[in-house]
Amino acid sequence: MPRKSNNPVSLSREDRGSLEGLIACGHAPARQLTHARILLKADEGEDAPHQASWPDTKIADVLWR
């Protein structure tokens, strides 16, 4: 079973919009962009655009290839 974080991430619409804008702009340090991507993938909020957040192991696998 993929591991889930002990600290669930629940983003508001505003937070999600800010992170998506940061990624779309692409003019931020790589570490900051990676962190934004991680938060978006881990989002478990009610307004999250996907049904279930990604497990930590899948996020790590995809972002650190």
C-alpha positions as CSV (number, residue, x, y, z in Angstrom):
1,M,0.0,0.0,0.0
2,P,1.4,3.4,-0.9
3,R,2.3,5.6,2.0
4,K,0.2,8.6,2.8
5,S,1.6,11.6,4.7
6,N,0.7,12.1,8.4
7,N,0.2,15.8,7.5
8,P,-2.7,16.0,5.0
9,V,-2.6,19.0,2.6
10,S,-5.8,20.9,2.1
11,L,-5.5,23.9,-0.2
12,S,-8.0,26.6,-0.7
13,R,-9.0,27.8,-4.2
14,E,-6.8,30.9,-3.7
15,D,-3.8,28.8,-2.6
16,R,-4.2,26.4,-5.5
17,G,-4.5,29.3,-7.9
18,S,-1.4,31.0,-6.5
19,L,0.6,27.7,-6.9
20,E,-0.6,27.1,-10.4
21,G,0.2,30.6,-11.4
22,L,3.7,30.2,-9.9
23,I,4.3,27.1,-12.0
24,A,2.8,28.6,-15.1
25,C,5.1,31.7,-14.8
26,G,8.2,29.5,-14.4
27,H,10.3,32.4,-13.0
28,A,10.9,31.0,-9.6
29,P,13.8,28.9,-8.1
30,A,13.6,25.3,-9.1
31,R,13.1,24.2,-5.4
32,Q,10.1,26.5,-5.0
33,L,8.5,25.2,-8.3
34,T,9.0,21.6,-7.1
35,H,7.5,22.3,-3.8
36,A,4.5,23.9,-5.5
37,R,4.1,20.8,-7.7
38,I,4.3,18.5,-4.6
39,L,1.6,20.5,-2.8
40,L,-0.8,20.4,-5.8
41,K,-0.4,16.7,-6.2
42,A,-0.9,16.1,-2.4
43,D,-4.0,18.3,-2.1
44,E,-6.8,16.5,-0.3
45,G,-9.1,19.5,0.0
46,E,-12.8,19.4,-0.9
47,D,-12.2,21.6,-3.9
48,A,-9.3,19.6,-5.2
49,P,-9.6,19.0,-9.0
50,H,-8.9,15.3,-8.6
51,Q,-10.8,12.6,-6.7
52,A,-7.9,11.5,-4.5
53,S,-4.6,13.0,-3.7
54,W,-1.5,11.1,-4.8
55,P,0.4,8.9,-2.3
56,D,3.8,10.3,-1.2
57,T,5.6,7.5,-3.0
58,K,4.0,8.2,-6.3
59,I,4.7,12.0,-6.0
60,A,8.4,11.2,-5.2
61,D,8.6,8.8,-8.1
62,V,7.2,11.2,-10.7
63,L,9.1,14.3,-9.5
64,W,12.5,12.8,-8.9
65,R,13.1,10.7,-11.9
